[in-house]
Amino acid sequence: MGVIKYNTMFLGILVLITALTISAVAIYYSVSGLVAIFAAAALPIIIMGGALEIGKLVTAVWLH
């Protein structure tokens, strides 16, 4: 029974790391694209993109 518990925990951690990696890549490309379009407002775009990404993650966890 102990092996199954550790395999399940390992799978959960692997899924968490994978999801956070995908989220980090997505926010990087999203924000860098928006900053390229709106170069004069780089800081507000970075703040907005970060807030939107955190909101998406919180919503996904809440819906789960």
N, CA, C and O atoms as a Tripos MOL2 file, in Angstrom:
@<TRIPOS>MOLECULE
protein
  256   255    64     0     0
PROTEIN
NO_CHARGES

@<TRIPOS>ATOM
      1 N           0.8050   -1.1990    0.0000 N.3       1 MET1
      2 CA          0.0000    0.0000    0.0000 C.3       1 MET1
      3 C           0.8500    1.2660    0.0000 C.2       1 MET1
      4 O           0.4380    2.2820   -0.5590 O.2       1 MET1
      5 N           2.0310    1.2220    0.6180 N.am      2 GLY2
      6 CA          2.8890    2.3940    0.6760 C.3       2 GLY2
      7 C           3.4000    2.7970   -0.6960 C.2       2 GLY2
      8 O           3.5460    3.9850   -0.9830 O.2       2 GLY2
      9 N           3.6760    1.7990   -1.5560 N.am      3 VAL3
     10 CA          4.1840    2.0920   -2.8980 C.3       3 VAL3
     11 C           3.1340    2.8200   -3.7140 C.2       3 VAL3
     12 O           3.4590    3.7550   -4.4470 O.2       3 VAL3
     13 N           1.8890    2.4120   -3.6010 N.am      4 ILE4
     14 CA          0.8030    3.0560   -4.3540 C.3       4 ILE4
     15 C           0.6480    4.5050   -3.8990 C.2       4 ILE4
     16 O           0.4310    5.3960   -4.7200 O.2       4 ILE4
     17 N           0.7600    4.7390   -2.5830 N.am      5 LYS5
     18 CA          0.6350    6.0980   -2.0590 C.3       5 LYS5
     19 C           1.7410    6.9920   -2.6210 C.2       5 LYS5
     20 O           1.4760    8.1250   -3.0230 O.2       5 LYS5
     21 N           2.9820    6.4890   -2.6510 N.am      6 TYR6
     22 CA          4.0860    7.3050   -3.1640 C.3       6 TYR6
     23 C           3.9900    7.5030   -4.6680 C.2       6 TYR6
     24 O           4.3590    8.5650   -5.1680 O.2       6 TYR6
     25 N           3.4980    6.4980   -5.4090 N.am      7 ASN7
     26 CA          3.3160    6.6560   -6.8490 C.3       7 ASN7
     27 C           2.2550    7.7060   -7.1400 C.2       7 ASN7
     28 O           2.4110    8.5090   -8.0600 O.2       7 ASN7
     29 N           1.1800    7.7060   -6.3630 N.am      8 THR8
     30 CA          0.1140    8.6880   -6.5440 C.3       8 THR8
     31 C           0.6220   10.0870   -6.2100 C.2       8 THR8
     32 O           0.3120   11.0430   -6.9200 O.2       8 THR8
     33 N           1.3990   10.2140   -5.1350 N.am      9 MET9
     34 CA          1.9440   11.5150   -4.7630 C.3       9 MET9
     35 C           2.9320   11.9970   -5.8280 C.2       9 MET9
     36 O           2.9320   13.1760   -6.1810 O.2       9 MET9
     37 N           3.7660   11.1020   -6.3360 N.am     10 PHE10
     38 CA          4.7110   11.4690   -7.3910 C.3      10 PHE10
     39 C           3.9700   11.9380   -8.6410 C.2      10 PHE10
     40 O           4.3670   12.9220   -9.2650 O.2      10 PHE10
     41 N           2.8970   11.2400   -9.0070 N.am     11 LEU11
     42 CA          2.1150   11.6330  -10.1800 C.3      11 LEU11
     43 C           1.4740   13.0030   -9.9680 C.2      11 LEU11
     44 O           1.4340   13.8150  -10.8920 O.2      11 LEU11
     45 N           0.9770   13.2640   -8.7720 N.am     12 GLY12
     46 CA          0.3810   14.5610   -8.4680 C.3      12 GLY12
     47 C           1.3920   15.6880   -8.5690 C.2      12 GLY12
     48 O           1.0920   16.7510   -9.1140 O.2      12 GLY12
     49 N           2.5940   15.4590   -8.0420 N.am     13 ILE13
     50 CA          3.6440   16.4680   -8.1200 C.3      13 ILE13
     51 C           4.0780   16.6770   -9.5630 C.2      13 ILE13
     52 O           4.3220   17.8090   -9.9810 O.2      13 ILE13
     53 N           4.1770   15.5950  -10.3260 N.am     14 LEU14
     54 CA          4.5440   15.6970  -11.7400 C.3      14 LEU14
     55 C           3.5110   16.4960  -12.5300 C.2      14 LEU14
     56 O           3.8680   17.3230  -13.3690 O.2      14 LEU14
     57 N           2.2420   16.2490  -12.2650 N.am     15 VAL15
     58 CA          1.1710   16.9910  -12.9360 C.3      15 VAL15
     59 C           1.2300   18.4680  -12.5450 C.2      15 VAL15
     60 O           1.0510   19.3380  -13.3970 O.2      15 VAL15
     61 N           1.4800   18.7590  -11.2710 N.am     16 LEU16
     62 CA          1.5880   20.1480  -10.8200 C.3      16 LEU16
     63 C           2.7380   20.8660  -11.5090 C.2      16 LEU16
     64 O           2.5680   21.9830  -11.9980 O.2      16 LEU16
     65 N           3.8990   20.2390  -11.5530 N.am     17 ILE17
     66 CA          5.0600   20.8570  -12.1940 C.3      17 ILE17
     67 C           4.8080   21.0660  -13.6860 C.2      17 ILE17
     68 O           5.1600   22.1120  -14.2320 O.2      17 ILE17
     69 N           4.2080   20.0890  -14.3410 N.am     18 THR18
     70 CA          3.9020   20.2100  -15.7640 C.3      18 THR18
     71 C           2.9100   21.3450  -16.0260 C.2      18 THR18
     72 O           3.0940   22.1310  -16.9550 O.2      18 THR18
     73 N           1.8660   21.4290  -15.2120 N.am     19 ALA19
     74 CA          0.8670   22.4890  -15.3810 C.3      19 ALA19
     75 C           1.4750   23.8640  -15.1580 C.2      19 ALA19
     76 O           1.1770   24.7970  -15.9030 O.2      19 ALA19
     77 N           2.3200   24.0050  -14.1470 N.am     20 LEU20
     78 CA          2.9520   25.2960  -13.8870 C.3      20 LEU20
     79 C           3.9380   25.6640  -14.9920 C.2      20 LEU20
     80 O           4.0750   26.8410  -15.3270 O.2      20 LEU20
     81 N           4.6210   24.6850  -15.5590 N.am     21 THR21
     82 CA          5.5360   24.9450  -16.6660 C.3      21 THR21
     83 C           4.7780   25.4210  -17.8990 C.2      21 THR21
     84 O           5.1810   26.3860  -18.5490 O.2      21 THR21
     85 N           3.6910   24.7500  -18.2150 N.am     22 ILE22
     86 CA          2.8630   25.1600  -19.3570 C.3      22 ILE22
     87 C           2.3160   26.5710  -19.1220 C.2      22 ILE22
     88 O           2.2900   27.3880  -20.0430 O.2      22 ILE22
     89 N           1.8870   26.8530  -17.9150 N.am     23 SER23
     90 CA          1.3720   28.1840  -17.5870 C.3      23 SER23
     91 C           2.4510   29.2450  -17.7220 C.2      23 SER23
     92 O           2.1900   30.3350  -18.2300 O.2      23 SER23
     93 N           3.6640   28.9350  -17.2700 N.am     24 ALA24
     94 CA          4.7610   29.8910  -17.3600 C.3      24 ALA24
     95 C           5.1360   30.1840  -18.8100 C.2      24 ALA24
     96 O           5.4030   31.3320  -19.1640 O.2      24 ALA24
     97 N           5.1570   29.1590  -19.6410 N.am     25 VAL25
     98 CA          5.4750   29.3620  -21.0590 C.3      25 VAL25
     99 C           4.3740   30.1900  -21.7280 C.2      25 VAL25
    100 O           4.6540   31.0880  -22.5210 O.2      25 VAL25
    101 N           3.1300   29.8770  -21.3990 N.am     26 ALA26
    102 CA          2.0080   30.6120  -21.9940 C.3      26 ALA26
    103 C           2.0350   32.0850  -21.6010 C.2      26 ALA26
    104 O           1.8350   32.9550  -22.4480 O.2      26 ALA26
    105 N           2.2770   32.3670  -20.3330 N.am     27 ILE27
    106 CA          2.2990   33.7720  -19.9100 C.3      27 ILE27
    107 C           3.4900   34.5020  -20.5200 C.2      27 ILE27
    108 O           3.3830   35.6830  -20.8480 O.2      27 ILE27
    109 N           4.6220   33.8190  -20.6750 N.am     28 TYR28
    110 CA          5.7840   34.4650  -21.2850 C.3      28 TYR28
    111 C           5.4770   34.8990  -22.7150 C.2      28 TYR28
    112 O           5.7320   36.0450  -23.0860 O.2      28 TYR28
    113 N           4.9310   33.9850  -23.5190 N.am     29 TYR29
    114 CA          4.6450   34.3320  -24.9080 C.3      29 TYR29
    115 C           3.5190   35.3490  -25.0180 C.2      29 TYR29
    116 O           3.5510   36.2180  -25.8900 O.2      29 TYR29
    117 N           2.5470   35.2500  -24.1630 N.am     30 SER30
    118 CA          1.4340   36.1970  -24.1930 C.3      30 SER30
    119 C           1.9060   37.6020  -23.8520 C.2      30 SER30
    120 O           1.6030   38.5540  -24.5700 O.2      30 SER30
    121 N           2.6440   37.7300  -22.7640 N.am     31 VAL31
    122 CA          3.0960   39.0500  -22.3340 C.3      31 VAL31
    123 C           4.1410   39.6110  -23.2930 C.2      31 VAL31
    124 O           4.1140   40.8030  -23.6000 O.2      31 VAL31
    125 N           5.0600   38.7760  -23.7710 N.am     32 SER32
    126 CA          6.0800   39.2960  -24.6900 C.3      32 SER32
    127 C           5.4470   39.7510  -26.0090 C.2      32 SER32
    128 O           5.9070   40.7220  -26.6100 O.2      32 SER32
    129 N           4.4140   39.0720  -26.4560 N.am     33 GLY33
    130 CA          3.7160   39.5100  -27.6600 C.3      33 GLY33
    131 C           2.9800   40.8170  -27.4500 C.2      33 GLY33
    132 O           3.0170   41.6990  -28.3080 O.2      33 GLY33
    133 N           2.3130   40.9500  -26.3150 N.am     34 LEU34
    134 CA          1.6030   42.1920  -26.0270 C.3      34 LEU34
    135 C           2.5730   43.3600  -25.8310 C.2      34 LEU34
    136 O           2.2890   44.4820  -26.2480 O.2      34 LEU34
    137 N           3.7170   43.0940  -25.1960 N.am     35 VAL35
    138 CA          4.7060   44.1580  -25.0150 C.3      35 VAL35
    139 C           5.2780   44.5720  -26.3660 C.2      35 VAL35
    140 O           5.5780   45.7490  -26.5680 O.2      35 VAL35
    141 N           5.4360   43.6350  -27.2920 N.am     36 ALA36
    142 CA          5.9310   43.9860  -28.6280 C.3      36 ALA36
    143 C           4.9270   44.8710  -29.3600 C.2      36 ALA36
    144 O           5.3220   45.7690  -30.1040 O.2      36 ALA36
    145 N           3.6500   44.6280  -29.1580 N.am     37 ILE37
    146 CA          2.6200   45.4280  -29.8290 C.3      37 ILE37
    147 C           2.4810   46.7950  -29.1620 C.2      37 ILE37
    148 O           2.4110   47.8200  -29.8400 O.2      37 ILE37
    149 N           2.4430   46.8020  -27.8260 N.am     38 PHE38
    150 CA          2.2540   48.0380  -27.0720 C.3      38 PHE38
    151 C           3.5330   48.3590  -26.3000 C.2      38 PHE38
    152 O           3.5450   48.3010  -25.0710 O.2      38 PHE38
    153 N           4.5960   48.6920  -27.0070 N.am     39 ALA39
    154 CA          5.9110   48.8920  -26.3910 C.3      39 ALA39
    155 C           5.9370   50.0670  -25.4200 C.2      39 ALA39
    156 O           6.7340   50.0650  -24.4810 O.2      39 ALA39
    157 N           5.0950   51.0590  -25.6210 N.am     40 ALA40
    158 CA          5.1110   52.2310  -24.7530 C.3      40 ALA40
    159 C           4.5400   51.9320  -23.3690 C.2      40 ALA40
    160 O           4.7880   52.6820  -22.4250 O.2      40 ALA40
    161 N           3.7920   50.8640  -23.2390 N.am     41 ALA41
    162 CA          3.1530   50.5350  -21.9630 C.3      41 ALA41
    163 C           3.6060   49.1600  -21.4750 C.2      41 ALA41
    164 O           2.7770   48.3080  -21.1570 O.2      41 ALA41
    165 N           4.9080   48.9490  -21.4180 N.am     42 ALA42
    166 CA          5.4360   47.6200  -21.0790 C.3      42 ALA42
    167 C           5.0680   47.1970  -19.6500 C.2      42 ALA42
    168 O           4.5920   46.0800  -19.4460 O.2      42 ALA42
    169 N           5.2810   48.0630  -18.6750 N.am     43 LEU43
    170 CA          5.0120   47.6950  -17.2850 C.3      43 LEU43
    171 C           3.5330   47.3860  -17.0300 C.2      43 LEU43
    172 O           3.2340   46.3670  -16.4070 O.2      43 LEU43
    173 N           2.5980   48.2290  -17.4880 N.am     44 PRO44
    174 CA          1.1900   47.8770  -17.2900 C.3      44 PRO44
    175 C           0.7970   46.5610  -17.9720 C.2      44 PRO44
    176 O          -0.0330   45.8190  -17.4480 O.2      44 PRO44
    177 N           1.3850   46.2690  -19.1310 N.am     45 ILE45
    178 CA          1.0930   45.0120  -19.8130 C.3      45 ILE45
    179 C           1.6050   43.8330  -19.0030 C.2      45 ILE45
    180 O           0.9200   42.8150  -18.8980 O.2      45 ILE45
    181 N           2.7930   43.9520  -18.4300 N.am     46 ILE46
    182 CA          3.3540   42.8730  -17.6160 C.3      46 ILE46
    183 C           2.4950   42.6420  -16.3710 C.2      46 ILE46
    184 O           2.2260   41.4990  -16.0050 O.2      46 ILE46
    185 N           2.0720   43.7130  -15.7310 N.am     47 ILE47
    186 CA          1.2150   43.5920  -14.5470 C.3      47 ILE47
    187 C          -0.1230   42.9630  -14.9130 C.2      47 ILE47
    188 O          -0.6020   42.0630  -14.2220 O.2      47 ILE47
    189 N          -0.7230   43.4380  -16.0010 N.am     48 MET48
    190 CA         -2.0050   42.8930  -16.4340 C.3      48 MET48
    191 C          -1.8900   41.4090  -16.7800 C.2      48 MET48
    192 O          -2.7390   40.6090  -16.3860 O.2      48 MET48
    193 N          -0.8320   41.0400  -17.5200 N.am     49 GLY49
    194 CA         -0.6460   39.6420  -17.8950 C.3      49 GLY49
    195 C          -0.4440   38.7430  -16.6900 C.2      49 GLY49
    196 O          -0.9800   37.6360  -16.6400 O.2      49 GLY49
    197 N           0.3250   39.2130  -15.7210 N.am     50 GLY50
    198 CA          0.5180   38.4340  -14.4980 C.3      50 GLY50
    199 C          -0.7730   38.2570  -13.7220 C.2      50 GLY50
    200 O          -1.0610   37.1640  -13.2340 O.2      50 GLY50
    201 N          -1.5570   39.3310  -13.6030 N.am     51 ALA51
    202 CA         -2.8360   39.2410  -12.8980 C.3      51 ALA51
    203 C          -3.7980   38.2960  -13.6090 C.2      51 ALA51
    204 O          -4.5000   37.5180  -12.9630 O.2      51 ALA51
    205 N          -3.8300   38.3630  -14.9380 N.am     52 LEU52
    206 CA         -4.7130   37.4650  -15.6910 C.3      52 LEU52
    207 C          -4.2940   36.0060  -15.5260 C.2      52 LEU52
    208 O          -5.1480   35.1290  -15.3880 O.2      52 LEU52
    209 N          -2.9980   35.7410  -15.5400 N.am     53 GLU53
    210 CA         -2.5300   34.3670  -15.3980 C.3      53 GLU53
    211 C          -2.8270   33.8270  -14.0020 C.2      53 GLU53
    212 O          -3.2430   32.6780  -13.8570 O.2      53 GLU53
    213 N          -2.6180   34.6380  -12.9890 N.am     54 ILE54
    214 CA         -2.9480   34.2020  -11.6260 C.3      54 ILE54
    215 C          -4.4490   33.9500  -11.5090 C.2      54 ILE54
    216 O          -4.8710   32.9830  -10.8750 O.2      54 ILE54
    217 N          -5.2520   34.8160  -12.1160 N.am     55 GLY55
    218 CA         -6.7020   34.6190  -12.1090 C.3      55 GLY55
    219 C          -7.1170   33.3310  -12.7970 C.2      55 GLY55
    220 O          -8.0270   32.6390  -12.3390 O.2      55 GLY55
    221 N          -6.4410   33.0060  -13.9100 N.am     56 LYS56
    222 CA         -6.7580   31.7470  -14.6060 C.3      56 LYS56
    223 C          -6.4140   30.5400  -13.7450 C.2      56 LYS56
    224 O          -7.1780   29.5760  -13.6870 O.2      56 LYS56
    225 N          -5.2690   30.5910  -13.0780 N.am     57 LEU57
    226 CA         -4.8680   29.4630  -12.2340 C.3      57 LEU57
    227 C          -5.8110   29.2980  -11.0420 C.2      57 LEU57
    228 O          -6.1990   28.1790  -10.7080 O.2      57 LEU57
    229 N          -6.1790   30.4080  -10.4020 N.am     58 VAL58
    230 CA         -7.0940   30.3390   -9.2580 C.3      58 VAL58
    231 C          -8.4590   29.8120   -9.6980 C.2      58 VAL58
    232 O          -9.0700   29.0070   -8.9950 O.2      58 VAL58
    233 N          -8.9340   30.2580  -10.8420 N.am     59 THR59
    234 CA        -10.2240   29.7860  -11.3570 C.3      59 THR59
    235 C         -10.1910   28.3050  -11.6800 C.2      59 THR59
    236 O         -11.1380   27.5790  -11.3770 O.2      59 THR59
    237 N          -9.1080   27.8530  -12.2920 N.am     60 ALA60
    238 CA         -8.9920   26.4310  -12.6190 C.3      60 ALA60
    239 C          -8.9780   25.5750  -11.3570 C.2      60 ALA60
    240 O          -9.6150   24.5230  -11.3130 O.2      60 ALA60
    241 N          -8.2580   26.0180  -10.3380 N.am     61 VAL61
    242 CA         -8.2220   25.2660   -9.0760 C.3      61 VAL61
    243 C          -9.6020   25.2820   -8.4100 C.2      61 VAL61
    244 O         -10.0420   24.2640   -7.8750 O.2      61 VAL61
    245 N         -10.2730   26.4160   -8.4410 N.am     62 TRP62
    246 CA        -11.5990   26.5110   -7.8160 C.3      62 TRP62
    247 C         -12.6110   25.6110   -8.5330 C.2      62 TRP62
    248 O         -13.4330   24.9590   -7.8910 O.2      62 TRP62
    249 N         -12.5450   25.5820   -9.8680 N.am     63 LEU63
    250 CA        -13.4850   24.7400  -10.6180 C.3      63 LEU63
    251 C         -13.1860   23.2530  -10.4560 C.2      63 LEU63
    252 O         -14.0780   22.4140  -10.5830 O.2      63 LEU63
    253 N         -11.9300   22.9370  -10.1760 N.am     64 HIS64
    254 CA        -11.5690   21.5270  -10.0060 C.3      64 HIS64
    255 C         -12.2110   20.9830   -8.7580 C.2      64 HIS64
    256 O         -12.0320   19.8100   -8.4330 O.2      64 HIS64
@<TRIPOS>BOND
     1     1     2 1
     2     2     3 1
     3     3     4 2
     4     3     5 am
     5     5     6 1
     6     6     7 1
     7     7     8 2
     8     7     9 am
     9     9    10 1
    10    10    11 1
    11    11    12 2
    12    11    13 am
    13    13    14 1
    14    14    15 1
    15    15    16 2
    16    15    17 am
    17    17    18 1
    18    18    19 1
    19    19    20 2
    20    19    21 am
    21    21    22 1
    22    22    23 1
    23    23    24 2
    24    23    25 am
    25    25    26 1
    26    26    27 1
    27    27    28 2
    28    27    29 am
    29    29    30 1
    30    30    31 1
    31    31    32 2
    32    31    33 am
    33    33    34 1
    34    34    35 1
    35    35    36 2
    36    35    37 am
    37    37    38 1
    38    38    39 1
    39    39    40 2
    40    39    41 am
    41    41    42 1
    42    42    43 1
    43    43    44 2
    44    43    45 am
    45    45    46 1
    46    46    47 1
    47    47    48 2
    48    47    49 am
    49    49    50 1
    50    50    51 1
    51    51    52 2
    52    51    53 am
    53    53    54 1
    54    54    55 1
    55    55    56 2
    56    55    57 am
    57    57    58 1
    58    58    59 1
    59    59    60 2
    60    59    61 am
    61    61    62 1
    62    62    63 1
    63    63    64 2
    64    63    65 am
    65    65    66 1
    66    66    67 1
    67    67    68 2
    68    67    69 am
    69    69    70 1
    70    70    71 1
    71    71    72 2
    72    71    73 am
    73    73    74 1
    74    74    75 1
    75    75    76 2
    76    75    77 am
    77    77    78 1
    78    78    79 1
    79    79    80 2
    80    79    81 am
    81    81    82 1
    82    82    83 1
    83    83    84 2
    84    83    85 am
    85    85    86 1
    86    86    87 1
    87    87    88 2
    88    87    89 am
    89    89    90 1
    90    90    91 1
    91    91    92 2
    92    91    93 am
    93    93    94 1
    94    94    95 1
    95    95    96 2
    96    95    97 am
    97    97    98 1
    98    98    99 1
    99    99   100 2
   100    99   101 am
   101   101   102 1
   102   102   103 1
   103   103   104 2
   104   103   105 am
   105   105   106 1
   106   106   107 1
   107   107   108 2
   108   107   109 am
   109   109   110 1
   110   110   111 1
   111   111   112 2
   112   111   113 am
   113   113   114 1
   114   114   115 1
   115   115   116 2
   116   115   117 am
   117   117   118 1
   118   118   119 1
   119   119   120 2
   120   119   121 am
   121   121   122 1
   122   122   123 1
   123   123   124 2
   124   123   125 am
   125   125   126 1
   126   126   127 1
   127   127   128 2
   128   127   129 am
   129   129   130 1
   130   130   131 1
   131   131   132 2
   132   131   133 am
   133   133   134 1
   134   134   135 1
   135   135   136 2
   136   135   137 am
   137   137   138 1
   138   138   139 1
   139   139   140 2
   140   139   141 am
   141   141   142 1
   142   142   143 1
   143   143   144 2
   144   143   145 am
   145   145   146 1
   146   146   147 1
   147   147   148 2
   148   147   149 am
   149   149   150 1
   150   150   151 1
   151   151   152 2
   152   151   153 am
   153   153   154 1
   154   154   155 1
   155   155   156 2
   156   155   157 am
   157   157   158 1
   158   158   159 1
   159   159   160 2
   160   159   161 am
   161   161   162 1
   162   162   163 1
   163   163   164 2
   164   163   165 am
   165   165   166 1
   166   166   167 1
   167   167   168 2
   168   167   169 am
   169   169   170 1
   170   170   171 1
   171   171   172 2
   172   171   173 am
   173   173   174 1
   174   174   175 1
   175   175   176 2
   176   175   177 am
   177   177   178 1
   178   178   179 1
   179   179   180 2
   180   179   181 am
   181   181   182 1
   182   182   183 1
   183   183   184 2
   184   183   185 am
   185   185   186 1
   186   186   187 1
   187   187   188 2
   188   187   189 am
   189   189   190 1
   190   190   191 1
   191   191   192 2
   192   191   193 am
   193   193   194 1
   194   194   195 1
   195   195   196 2
   196   195   197 am
   197   197   198 1
   198   198   199 1
   199   199   200 2
   200   199   201 am
   201   201   202 1
   202   202   203 1
   203   203   204 2
   204   203   205 am
   205   205   206 1
   206   206   207 1
   207   207   208 2
   208   207   209 am
   209   209   210 1
   210   210   211 1
   211   211   212 2
   212   211   213 am
   213   213   214 1
   214   214   215 1
   215   215   216 2
   216   215   217 am
   217   217   218 1
   218   218   219 1
   219   219   220 2
   220   219   221 am
   221   221   222 1
   222   222   223 1
   223   223   224 2
   224   223   225 am
   225   225   226 1
   226   226   227 1
   227   227   228 2
   228   227   229 am
   229   229   230 1
   230   230   231 1
   231   231   232 2
   232   231   233 am
   233   233   234 1
   234   234   235 1
   235   235   236 2
   236   235   237 am
   237   237   238 1
   238   238   239 1
   239   239   240 2
   240   239   241 am
   241   241   242 1
   242   242   243 1
   243   243   244 2
   244   243   245 am
   245   245   246 1
   246   246   247 1
   247   247   248 2
   248   247   249 am
   249   249   250 1
   250   250   251 1
   251   251   252 2
   252   251   253 am
   253   253   254 1
   254   254   255 1
   255   255   256 2
@<TRIPOS>SUBSTRUCTURE
     1 MET1         2 RESIDUE 1 A MET
     2 GLY2         6 RESIDUE 1 A GLY
     3 VAL3        10 RESIDUE 1 A VAL
     4 ILE4        14 RESIDUE 1 A ILE
     5 LYS5        18 RESIDUE 1 A LYS
     6 TYR6        22 RESIDUE 1 A TYR
     7 ASN7        26 RESIDUE 1 A ASN
     8 THR8        30 RESIDUE 1 A THR
     9 MET9        34 RESIDUE 1 A MET
    10 PHE10       38 RESIDUE 1 A PHE
    11 LEU11       42 RESIDUE 1 A LEU
    12 GLY12       46 RESIDUE 1 A GLY
    13 ILE13       50 RESIDUE 1 A ILE
    14 LEU14       54 RESIDUE 1 A LEU
    15 VAL15       58 RESIDUE 1 A VAL
    16 LEU16       62 RESIDUE 1 A LEU
    17 ILE17       66 RESIDUE 1 A ILE
    18 THR18       70 RESIDUE 1 A THR
    19 ALA19       74 RESIDUE 1 A ALA
    20 LEU20       78 RESIDUE 1 A LEU
    21 THR21       82 RESIDUE 1 A THR
    22 ILE22       86 RESIDUE 1 A ILE
    23 SER23       90 RESIDUE 1 A SER
    24 ALA24       94 RESIDUE 1 A ALA
    25 VAL25       98 RESIDUE 1 A VAL
    26 ALA26      102 RESIDUE 1 A ALA
    27 ILE27      106 RESIDUE 1 A ILE
    28 TYR28      110 RESIDUE 1 A TYR
    29 TYR29      114 RESIDUE 1 A TYR
    30 SER30      118 RESIDUE 1 A SER
    31 VAL31      122 RESIDUE 1 A VAL
    32 SER32      126 RESIDUE 1 A SER
    33 GLY33      130 RESIDUE 1 A GLY
    34 LEU34      134 RESIDUE 1 A LEU
    35 VAL35      138 RESIDUE 1 A VAL
    36 ALA36      142 RESIDUE 1 A ALA
    37 ILE37      146 RESIDUE 1 A ILE
    38 PHE38      150 RESIDUE 1 A PHE
    39 ALA39      154 RESIDUE 1 A ALA
    40 ALA40      158 RESIDUE 1 A ALA
    41 ALA41      162 RESIDUE 1 A ALA
    42 ALA42      166 RESIDUE 1 A ALA
    43 LEU43      170 RESIDUE 1 A LEU
    44 PRO44      174 RESIDUE 1 A PRO
    45 ILE45      178 RESIDUE 1 A ILE
    46 ILE46      182 RESIDUE 1 A ILE
    47 ILE47      186 RESIDUE 1 A ILE
    48 MET48      190 RESIDUE 1 A MET
    49 GLY49      194 RESIDUE 1 A GLY
    50 GLY50      198 RESIDUE 1 A GLY
    51 ALA51      202 RESIDUE 1 A ALA
    52 LEU52      206 RESIDUE 1 A LEU
    53 GLU53      210 RESIDUE 1 A GLU
    54 ILE54      214 RESIDUE 1 A ILE
    55 GLY55      218 RESIDUE 1 A GLY
    56 LYS56      222 RESIDUE 1 A LYS
    57 LEU57      226 RESIDUE 1 A LEU
    58 VAL58      230 RESIDUE 1 A VAL
    59 THR59      234 RESIDUE 1 A THR
    60 ALA60      238 RESIDUE 1 A ALA
    61 VAL61      242 RESIDUE 1 A VAL
    62 TRP62      246 RESIDUE 1 A TRP
    63 LEU63      250 RESIDUE 1 A LEU
    64 HIS64      254 RESIDUE 1 A HIS
